[in-house]
């Protein structure tokens, strides 16, 4: 397991939309910290520190969440709500995790080798943007990369065809289609 990033979080005493607006104005993002069987705690995190940590360690990384006088808590970012207009972070949900309990996460599907398909007059059509998986928190990657550079004809790439990292298990039907490889038809082209 790689080194954990550290994010400082502070408890919030006032929890309402006015206080949240003031936090954002002061460079913080309102957040909550929840854990299995524990009550959720309202916290705040510095916006620039959170952005830097996510850029350095990745969206599904484990972090040491240091909460004032309390011990550090091992957690990860469960969800981020963004403003639809400005794209700013409005709220972050942190999830406390145990390193020996499996969790479920949605991983983004990323394609590799798409350029080589174009030479073969083929195109990749995504059927899924994310794949739900389960595994230990320290084994969860940032995304699932599917290499399509060796595909030579029309075919479907199903969940069963995707290579997952060790310890990561998909939570979907193995026959579910992730990517469809189709022929590119030029306008005016006819089948003979």
ABEGO torsion letter per residue (X at the ends): XBBBBBBBBBBBABBBAAAAAAAAAAGBBBBBBBBBGBBBBBBBBBAAAAAAAAAAAEAABBBBBBBEABBBBBBBBABBBBBAAAGBBABBBBBBBBAABBBBBBBBBBBBGAAAAAAAGBBBBBABABBBBBEBAAABBABBBBBAAABABBBBBBAAABBBBBGBBBABBAABBABBBBBBBBBGBBBX
